[in-house]
Amino acid sequence: MNLETLENIDMMPCESIPRAIDALITAVQEKGVPIQYGKKFSHFLSETETEVTWKFEDGTTGQTERLVGADGIHSRVRKYIYPDLEPKFTDAMGVIATVPTSHIRNPDGFQLPVTLMNPKRGAFVAAPQRSDGSELLIGKQRRAPELDREAKDISEIVQSAVFDIPLGKLNLWPFYVVPKLDTWASKHSRVVILGDAAHAIPPTAKQGVNQAFEDVYTFALILFKSEHNLERGLQIWQRGRQERIDRVLELNARIDSRHRPKDPNAAPSQEETGPFNHDWLYHPDFYEMVDGWLKKRTS
């Protein structure tokens, strides 16, 4: 898979995640990389300076020179490097549902997709879920436990969207974080974690998947450029990636502050009203970035 593939996926019409997954699978198969389904990782059996061996839940084993764990916030692979680490719940969650667009009352004529900001209740998002616009994805963040049934101060588009949601269309998404880790690699550097397994990012800035892609792409470049000193290369990669992840977390905090309910008597802060500069986020040059990391560590 190359950068062009990722750029093409980014420009795809937003319909559903399966379309992006299908595109990724096709790209991987075109490169001759086999995909094996029906397997679930259990635990590691051994690691040496040249290879790692593990067991699947069905009792079979696998062996390779390097295993990469991209298995999410509740990563089993991470347990090998950090046996006692548990993700921390942030006391916040996303409440997400899909509803028929025909059920929505929109007397104010809001153009979709839309984010509605309510000083008392925070942000509410409504966006087309299907290419024909027949279904909407709606959602907002909540901090437990305050819940009530008051609706008089909420826009009609919000009231109608949440009035009668089928239970099967409703999802609660609890937000977890992983503390900053000392290393993303095992003792012999034969086991590596990335994506949410290494740096779980709350979804406020919608950067979880994007940063996982960036991890993978820069990881591949580092492996190519540091093949004779893997341990050092992985250290450089993690430092460089962590600096970028920290900037994403700062962006997350700024966006989150805008989404939360506000004191109507308090003046808005610069953090809540100032403009965002997204060039650093959406227009990276990964080759230049990795070369910069390597030069910085050798100077």
Buried (B, 14 or more C-beta within 10 A) or exposed (E): BEEEBBEEBEEEEBEEEEBBEEBBEEBBEEEEEEEEEEEEBBEBEEBEEEBBBBBBEEEEEBEEEBBBBBBBBBBBBBBBBBEEEEBEEBEBBBBBBBBEBEEBEBEEEBEEEBEBEBBEBBBBBBEBBBEEEEBBBBBBBBEEEEEEEEEEEBBBBBEBBBEEBEEEBBEEEEBBBBEEBEBBBBEBBBBBBBBBBBBBBBBBBEBBBBBBBBBBBBBBBBBEBBEEEBEBBBBBBBEBBBEBBEEBBEBBEBBBBBBBBBEEEEEEEEEBEEEEEEEEBEEBEBEEBBEEBBEEEEE
